[in-house]
Amino acid sequence: MNQDISALRRDYQFQDLLESEIPQDPFTLFDHWLEQAIESCPYDPTAMTLSTVDPQHAPHSRIVLLKQRQESGFVFFTNYDSDKGKEIATNNKACLNFFWPELSRQVRIEGTLHKVERTASETYFASRPKDSQIAATASPQSKTIDRETLHSQMASLTQTLAEQDVPCPKNWGGYELKANYLEFWQGRPSRLHDRLCFQLQADTNWHLFRRAP
Ligand SMILES: Cc1cc2nc3c(=O)[nH]c(=O)nc-3n(C[C@H](O)[C@H](O)[C@H](O)COP(=O)(O)O)c2cc1C
């Protein structure tokens, strides 16, 4: 690395994030921020970092795409036999993180993951382009594999399924994160960022508080 990355910095500025001006329901605020991100961020505004932990309590993070937002839930789709799927099976606590640089915004969401209804996975799978359906079927996600094997599995399945609908694989489907903590971070000049947090209390009430940036 020839560049001095410690010198890379910018002043964050978009707008204030004030208790008096936000909805008291974190999901209304999240949906509003997501709509603004979709308008302002040209690449993958629905991309989120998903963090899970393995049985040794080691954390693992990767990007997945938010595909549905419903009531208190955040839904993504994946391979249930992947590393993340195995981690979730032994510990369903997880964290999602969105970063929207064009808006100087970050959202952290913590909660528990649950598989969505099978019919919901099948419905979403059916809406995907055929190539993506075949790739999801051909790829043993997270397993060690050589490139030739993966490509020949894809080619062979493409031929087999040429004239028919691709069934949703049994090991593929959605997870919904049920949130119990959401944190909205708005970058502000001179590092005096706004950081508003919602903690679920007694399974019903959202407690709103501010944290130091
Ligand atoms: C922009 C982007 C979007 C992605 N979306 C998904 C997704 O929706 N579902 C998924 O399983 N993997 C997605 N991936 C791949 C994951 O980051 C990861 O490599 C994969 O799920 C395997 O993770 P695991 O081995 O920890 O289970 C995406 C990667 C990127 C960079």
The ligand as an SDF file (V2000), in Angstrom:
LIG
                    3D

 31 33  0  0  0  0  0  0  0  0999 V2000
  -23.5450   -7.0790   -2.9320 C   0  0  0  0  0  0  0  0  0  0  0  0
  -23.6370   -8.5080   -2.4130 C   0  0  0  0  0  0  0  0  0  0  0  0
  -24.8830   -9.0850   -2.2280 C   0  0  0  0  0  0  0  0  0  0  0  0
  -24.9900  -10.3790   -1.7440 C   0  0  0  0  0  0  0  0  0  0  0  0
  -26.2310  -10.8990   -1.4840 N   0  0  0  0  0  0  0  0  0  0  0  0
  -26.3520  -12.1330   -0.9510 C   0  0  0  0  0  0  0  0  0  0  0  0
  -27.6380  -12.6240   -0.5660 C   0  0  0  0  0  0  0  0  0  0  0  0
  -28.6770  -11.9490   -0.6520 O   0  0  0  0  0  0  0  0  0  0  0  0
  -27.6970  -13.8890   -0.0760 N   0  0  0  0  0  0  0  0  0  0  0  0
  -26.5780  -14.6750    0.0820 C   0  0  0  0  0  0  0  0  0  0  0  0
  -26.6970  -15.8130    0.5230 O   0  0  0  0  0  0  0  0  0  0  0  0
  -25.3420  -14.2020   -0.2310 N   0  0  0  0  0  0  0  0  0  0  0  0
  -25.1990  -12.9580   -0.7430 C   0  0  0  0  0  0  0  0  0  0  0  0
  -23.9550  -12.4610   -1.0380 N   0  0  0  0  0  0  0  0  0  0  0  0
  -22.7780  -13.3360   -0.8040 C   0  0  0  0  0  0  0  0  0  0  0  0
  -22.4220  -13.3190    0.6980 C   0  0  0  0  0  0  0  0  0  0  0  0
  -21.7470  -12.1100    1.0180 O   0  0  0  0  0  0  0  0  0  0  0  0
  -21.5570  -14.5220    1.1200 C   0  0  0  0  0  0  0  0  0  0  0  0
  -20.3850  -14.5860    0.3330 O   0  0  0  0  0  0  0  0  0  0  0  0
  -22.3250  -15.8430    1.0090 C   0  0  0  0  0  0  0  0  0  0  0  0
  -23.6500  -15.7290    1.4560 O   0  0  0  0  0  0  0  0  0  0  0  0
  -21.6280  -16.9550    1.7920 C   0  0  0  0  0  0  0  0  0  0  0  0
  -21.5510  -16.5790    3.1490 O   0  0  0  0  0  0  0  0  0  0  0  0
  -21.2880  -17.6550    4.3210 P   0  0  0  0  0  0  0  0  0  0  0  0
  -20.2660  -18.6290    3.7860 O   0  0  0  0  0  0  0  0  0  0  0  0
  -20.7980  -16.8660    5.4800 O   0  0  0  0  0  0  0  0  0  0  0  0
  -22.6010  -18.3430    4.5950 O   0  0  0  0  0  0  0  0  0  0  0  0
  -23.8190  -11.1460   -1.4900 C   0  0  0  0  0  0  0  0  0  0  0  0
  -22.5620  -10.5400   -1.6590 C   0  0  0  0  0  0  0  0  0  0  0  0
  -22.4800   -9.2380   -2.1010 C   0  0  0  0  0  0  0  0  0  0  0  0
  -21.1070   -8.6080   -2.2090 C   0  0  0  0  0  0  0  0  0  0  0  0
  1  2  1  0
  2  3  1  0
  2 30  2  0
  3  4  2  0
  4  5  1  0
  4 28  1  0
  5  6  2  0
  6  7  1  0
  6 13  1  0
  7  8  2  0
  7  9  1  0
  9 10  1  0
 10 11  2  0
 10 12  1  0
 12 13  2  0
 13 14  1  0
 14 15  1  0
 14 28  1  0
 15 16  1  0
 16 17  1  0
 16 18  1  0
 18 19  1  0
 18 20  1  0
 20 21  1  0
 20 22  1  0
 22 23  1  0
 23 24  1  0
 24 25  2  0
 24 26  1  0
 24 27  1  0
 28 29  2  0
 29 30  1  0
 30 31  1  0
M  END
$$$$
